Amino acid sequence: MKNRNKWLAAIAVIIVLAVAFFWGGDYAKNTTKVDTASVIESPAAAGQEEATASPAATEEHDDEEKADGGQASPASTPSPESLAAETDKPAGQAEKDVSPVPTDGAEQGSPTATPSAKPDSTKAPTPKPEATKKPADAGGKQPTATVKPTSTPKGGKDKYQTDPVPSGKPKPVEWQDTVVDKKKKLTATLSVSAASILDHMDSFNKDKLEVLPEDGIIYKEQKVTFYEGESVFDVLLREMKKNKIHMEFEMTPIYNSNYIEGINNIYEFDCGELSGWMYKVNGWFPNYGASRYLLKDGDKIQWQYTCDLGRDIGGYSAGAGDGK
C-alpha cells in the first residue's frame, strides 16, 4: 500500500507540473500576440522607429533613386557624405562625371565648343585680305605697276621681249587690239618651203624623209586673199587648213604671239638643235612673232625652215624672225 501511494503521489506531481507547463506556454503566446497587435494598430510609430533605427536604409533608397533617374530631385541630393563613402570621391566630382553627358554640356562646355569658337575667330580676319585685294582688283593699279618695269626698255626691249625695230620697218601691232574688217579684202603672196633641209640631210631626222618633198616646197608661192586687220599668222593658218596641210602651233604669252612648231609634220629640231620655222615679209625677217605682224595689201610672205638659226636662209641674226 505504501508503494502504491508513492506512485500515485508521483503521478499527481507530474500532472500538476504538466498543467503548469502548458498553462505557462499559452500565456506566453498570448503576450506575443498582444505585442504584434499593438504594433499593427500604430503604423505611424512603427514608421518613426524604422526611420530612426535605420538611416543607412534611407540613404541606400535615395541612392537607388539617383541611379534610376539620372536627374534626381533636390530632395534626394542632400547625401554627399554617403556618395563620398560609396564612391571614394567628393559629391561634386560624382555630379561632374554625369553632367557632361547631356547635350547642353556638349554645346557650351565640351571641347567641341572651343573649335566652333576658333573658326569664328579665324573668319573674322578673312575680310582683311579681301580689303587688301580690292584696291588691286578695282583699278588694276598693282598689275600695271608690275608690268611697267618690264615694258621699260632695258637694252631697248619692250614688254614682250622685242628688240628695237629697225627704222623704216613696220612695228609690231598687238593682235588683241586689232579689228578684222571682212568687208575689205586685200591680197598678198604666200609660200612655205623646207628646201634648206636638202643641204643638211646628214642632220635631218630619217623618220621624216617621207614628209619632205623632193624639192622641199610645201606650199608654192601664190596669191592669197586676206582681210584688213589680219596678221601673218592668220593668213598661214587659213591657207594650211584650206589645202589640208598639217600645221601645229602654240600661243606664247611672253611674246604675245603664236609659235609655229611644225608644218607638214616637219618640226623644230628635226634637222639639228638650231633648226625651226622662220618667216619674212618683203625680204625682211621681223624680230617679233607672226601674230603681231599686221599685213598690208601686196605684202610678200615667205615661211622657211632653217637648220642654222636663219644663217642658212639669209637671216640677219640668230634669234630674229623665228616662228613666234
C-alpha positions as CSV (number, residue, x, y, z in Angstrom):
1,M,0.0,0.0,0.0
2,K,2.8,2.3,0.8
3,N,4.4,1.8,-2.6
4,R,1.1,2.4,-4.3
5,N,0.6,5.6,-2.5
6,K,4.1,6.8,-3.5
7,W,3.4,6.1,-7.2
8,L,0.1,8.0,-7.0
9,A,1.8,10.9,-5.3
10,A,4.4,11.0,-8.0
11,I,1.9,10.8,-10.8
12,A,-0.1,13.7,-9.2
13,V,3.1,15.8,-9.0
14,I,3.8,15.1,-12.7
15,I,0.3,16.1,-13.7
16,V,0.5,19.4,-11.7
17,L,3.8,20.2,-13.4
18,A,2.4,19.3,-16.8
19,V,-0.6,21.6,-16.3
20,A,1.6,24.4,-15.1
21,F,3.9,23.9,-18.1
22,F,1.1,24.0,-20.7
23,W,-0.6,26.9,-18.9
24,G,2.6,28.9,-18.9
25,G,3.1,28.3,-22.6
26,D,-0.3,29.6,-23.6
27,Y,0.3,32.7,-21.6
28,A,3.5,33.5,-23.4
29,K,1.8,33.0,-26.7
30,N,-0.9,35.5,-25.8
31,T,1.6,38.1,-24.8
32,T,3.3,37.9,-28.2
33,K,0.0,38.3,-30.0
34,V,-0.8,41.4,-27.9
35,D,2.6,42.9,-28.9
36,T,2.2,42.4,-32.6
37,A,-1.4,43.7,-32.4
38,S,-0.1,46.9,-30.7
39,V,2.5,47.3,-33.5
40,I,-0.2,46.9,-36.2
41,E,-2.5,49.4,-34.5
42,S,0.2,52.1,-34.5
43,P,1.8,52.2,-38.0
44,A,2.9,55.8,-37.5
45,A,5.0,54.8,-34.5
46,A,6.5,51.9,-36.4
47,G,7.4,54.2,-39.3
48,Q,9.2,56.6,-36.9
49,E,11.0,53.8,-35.3
50,E,12.2,52.4,-38.6
51,A,13.3,55.8,-39.8
52,T,15.3,56.5,-36.6
53,A,16.6,52.9,-36.3
54,S,17.9,52.5,-40.0
55,P,19.2,55.8,-41.5
56,A,21.5,53.8,-43.7
57,A,18.5,52.1,-45.4
58,T,17.0,55.5,-46.3
59,E,20.4,56.6,-47.8
60,E,20.5,53.4,-49.8
61,H,17.0,54.1,-51.0
62,D,18.0,57.7,-52.1
63,D,21.0,56.3,-54.0
64,E,18.8,53.9,-55.9
65,E,16.5,56.7,-57.0
66,K,19.5,58.7,-58.3
67,A,20.8,55.7,-60.2
68,D,17.5,55.1,-61.8
69,G,16.5,58.7,-62.7
70,G,19.9,60.3,-63.8
71,Q,18.5,63.7,-62.8
72,A,17.4,63.2,-59.1
73,S,15.1,65.7,-57.4
74,P,16.7,68.2,-54.9
75,A,15.1,66.2,-52.1
76,S,17.4,63.2,-52.8
77,T,20.6,65.2,-53.2
78,P,21.4,66.0,-49.5
79,S,23.6,62.9,-49.1
80,P,27.1,63.9,-50.2
81,E,28.6,62.0,-47.3
82,S,27.1,58.8,-48.4
83,L,28.2,59.4,-52.0
84,A,31.7,60.1,-50.8
85,A,31.7,56.9,-48.7
86,E,30.5,54.7,-51.5
87,T,32.5,56.1,-54.5
88,D,35.6,57.4,-52.6
89,K,35.0,60.7,-54.4
90,P,33.5,64.0,-53.3
91,A,29.9,64.5,-54.2
92,G,30.8,67.3,-56.6
93,Q,33.0,65.1,-58.7
94,A,30.3,62.4,-58.9
95,E,28.0,65.0,-60.4
96,K,30.6,66.2,-62.9
97,D,31.0,62.7,-64.3
98,V,27.3,62.7,-65.2
99,S,26.7,66.3,-66.2
100,P,28.8,66.4,-69.4
101,V,26.6,63.7,-70.9
102,P,23.6,66.0,-71.7
103,T,23.7,68.0,-75.0
104,D,23.9,71.3,-73.0
105,G,27.3,70.4,-71.7
106,A,28.4,69.4,-75.2
107,E,27.3,72.7,-76.7
108,Q,28.7,75.0,-74.1
109,G,31.4,73.4,-72.1
110,S,32.7,70.4,-74.2
111,P,35.8,70.6,-76.4
112,T,33.5,70.8,-79.5
113,A,32.5,74.3,-78.3
114,T,36.0,75.6,-78.4
115,P,36.7,74.6,-82.1
116,S,33.4,76.3,-83.0
117,A,34.6,79.4,-81.4
118,K,38.0,79.2,-83.1
119,P,36.6,79.2,-86.7
120,D,34.7,82.4,-85.7
121,S,38.0,84.0,-84.7
122,T,39.6,82.8,-88.0
123,K,36.7,84.0,-90.0
124,A,37.0,87.5,-88.6
125,P,40.4,88.2,-90.3
126,T,39.1,87.0,-93.7
127,P,37.6,90.4,-94.6
128,K,41.1,91.9,-94.2
129,P,42.7,90.0,-97.1
130,E,39.6,90.9,-99.2
131,A,40.1,94.5,-98.3
132,T,43.8,94.4,-99.4
133,K,42.8,92.7,-102.6
134,K,40.1,95.2,-103.6
135,P,42.4,98.1,-104.3
136,A,44.5,95.9,-106.7
137,D,41.4,94.4,-108.4
138,A,39.4,97.6,-108.6
139,G,41.7,99.7,-110.6
140,G,44.3,97.2,-111.6
141,K,47.0,99.5,-110.4
142,Q,49.2,96.9,-109.0
143,P,49.3,94.7,-112.1
144,T,50.1,97.6,-114.4
145,A,52.7,98.7,-111.9
146,T,54.4,95.3,-112.2
147,V,54.1,95.3,-116.0
148,K,55.6,98.8,-116.5
149,P,59.1,97.9,-115.3
150,T,59.2,95.1,-117.8
151,S,58.0,97.3,-120.5
152,T,60.5,100.0,-119.6
153,P,63.3,99.4,-122.1
154,K,66.4,97.8,-120.7
155,G,68.6,97.2,-123.7
156,G,65.8,98.6,-125.8
157,K,63.3,95.7,-125.4
158,D,59.6,96.1,-124.9
159,K,57.3,94.2,-122.5
160,Y,57.2,91.3,-125.0
161,Q,61.0,91.0,-125.1
162,T,61.2,92.6,-128.6
163,D,64.3,94.3,-129.7
164,P,64.0,97.8,-131.2
165,V,62.6,97.6,-134.8
166,P,64.9,98.9,-137.5
167,S,64.0,102.3,-138.9
168,G,61.6,102.1,-141.8
169,K,60.3,98.7,-140.8
170,P,56.7,98.1,-139.5
171,K,56.4,98.0,-135.8
172,P,54.5,95.2,-134.1
173,V,50.8,95.5,-133.5
174,E,49.1,93.6,-130.8
175,W,46.5,91.2,-132.2
176,Q,44.0,91.8,-129.4
177,D,44.0,95.5,-130.2
178,T,43.1,95.0,-133.9
179,V,39.7,94.6,-135.5
180,V,39.3,92.4,-138.7
181,D,37.1,94.0,-141.3
182,K,35.8,91.3,-143.6
183,K,34.3,93.8,-145.9
184,K,37.7,94.9,-147.1
185,K,39.5,92.2,-149.0
186,L,43.2,92.5,-149.7
187,T,45.8,90.3,-151.4
188,A,49.3,89.0,-150.7
189,T,51.6,86.3,-151.8
190,L,52.4,83.2,-149.6
191,S,54.9,80.4,-149.8
192,V,56.2,77.7,-147.5
193,S,59.5,75.9,-148.1
194,A,61.8,73.4,-146.3
195,A,64.4,73.4,-149.1
196,S,67.2,74.3,-146.7
197,I,67.0,70.7,-145.3
198,L,68.2,69.4,-148.6
199,D,71.6,70.9,-147.8
200,H,71.6,69.4,-144.3
201,M,70.4,65.8,-144.9
202,D,73.0,64.4,-142.6
203,S,71.3,66.2,-139.7
204,F,67.7,65.6,-140.8
205,N,65.5,63.1,-138.9
206,K,65.5,60.0,-141.1
207,D,62.0,59.1,-139.9
208,K,60.7,62.3,-141.6
209,L,62.0,61.6,-145.1
210,E,58.6,60.6,-146.4
211,V,57.1,64.0,-145.4
212,L,59.9,66.0,-147.0
213,P,59.0,67.0,-150.6
214,E,61.7,66.2,-153.2
215,D,62.2,69.9,-153.9
216,G,61.5,71.0,-150.4
217,I,58.5,73.1,-151.4
218,I,55.5,72.5,-149.2
219,Y,53.3,75.4,-150.5
220,K,54.2,77.0,-153.8
221,E,54.2,80.8,-153.9
222,Q,50.8,82.1,-154.8
223,K,48.4,85.0,-154.2
224,V,46.0,84.7,-151.3
225,T,43.2,86.8,-150.1
226,F,43.0,88.2,-146.6
227,Y,41.0,90.8,-144.7
228,E,42.1,94.1,-143.3
229,G,43.3,93.7,-139.8
230,E,44.7,90.2,-140.2
231,S,48.2,89.1,-139.3
232,V,50.8,86.8,-141.0
233,F,49.7,84.0,-138.7
234,D,46.0,84.4,-139.7
235,V,46.8,84.0,-143.3
236,L,49.1,81.0,-142.8
237,L,46.6,79.2,-140.6
238,R,43.7,79.7,-143.1
239,E,45.7,78.6,-146.1
240,M,47.1,75.5,-144.4
241,K,43.6,74.4,-143.4
242,K,42.2,75.1,-146.8
243,N,44.9,73.0,-148.5
244,K,44.8,70.3,-145.8
245,I,48.4,70.8,-144.9
246,H,49.4,69.8,-141.3
247,M,50.2,72.7,-139.0
248,E,50.9,72.8,-135.3
249,F,51.3,76.0,-133.2
250,E,51.2,77.2,-129.6
251,M,50.5,80.5,-128.0
252,T,53.5,82.0,-126.2
253,P,52.2,84.7,-123.8
254,I,55.6,86.1,-123.0
255,Y,55.9,87.0,-126.7
256,N,52.2,87.6,-127.2
257,S,52.3,85.5,-130.3
258,N,51.6,82.0,-131.7
259,Y,54.7,80.0,-132.1
260,I,54.8,77.7,-135.2
261,E,56.1,74.3,-134.0
262,G,55.6,72.2,-137.2
263,I,54.3,72.4,-140.8
264,N,53.7,69.3,-142.9
265,N,54.9,67.2,-139.9
266,I,58.3,68.8,-140.1
267,Y,59.0,70.2,-136.6
268,E,61.7,72.3,-134.9
269,F,64.8,70.3,-134.1
270,D,64.1,67.8,-136.8
271,C,67.3,69.0,-138.5
272,G,69.5,69.7,-135.6
273,E,69.4,71.7,-132.4
274,L,69.4,75.0,-134.3
275,S,66.5,74.2,-136.7
276,G,63.0,75.5,-136.8
277,W,60.5,77.7,-138.8
278,M,61.0,81.4,-139.6
279,Y,59.1,83.9,-141.7
280,K,60.0,87.0,-143.6
281,V,57.9,89.7,-145.2
282,N,59.1,91.7,-148.2
283,G,62.6,90.2,-147.8
284,W,62.8,91.1,-144.1
285,F,62.9,88.7,-141.1
286,P,60.8,90.5,-138.4
287,N,62.2,90.3,-134.9
288,Y,58.7,89.6,-133.4
289,G,56.1,86.9,-133.7
290,A,53.8,86.4,-136.7
291,S,50.7,87.1,-134.7
292,R,52.0,90.7,-134.2
293,Y,52.7,91.5,-137.8
294,L,49.8,93.4,-139.4
295,L,49.6,92.7,-143.1
296,K,49.2,95.3,-145.8
297,D,47.9,94.9,-149.3
298,G,50.6,93.4,-151.6
299,D,52.9,92.0,-148.9
300,K,55.1,89.0,-149.8
301,I,55.1,86.3,-147.1
302,Q,57.7,83.6,-147.0
303,W,57.8,80.8,-144.4
304,Q,61.2,79.0,-144.5
305,Y,62.7,76.2,-142.5
306,T,66.2,76.9,-141.1
307,C,68.8,74.4,-139.9
308,D,71.2,77.1,-138.5
309,L,69.2,79.7,-136.8
310,G,68.5,81.6,-140.0
311,R,72.0,81.9,-141.2
312,D,71.5,79.3,-143.9
313,I,68.5,81.2,-145.3
314,G,69.7,84.8,-145.1
315,G,68.5,85.6,-141.6
316,Y,70.4,88.6,-140.2
317,S,70.6,87.4,-136.6
318,A,70.4,84.2,-134.6
319,G,67.0,84.9,-132.9
320,A,65.4,87.2,-135.4
321,G,62.2,86.4,-137.2
322,D,61.7,83.0,-135.7
323,G,58.2,81.4,-135.8
324,K,57.0,83.1,-132.6
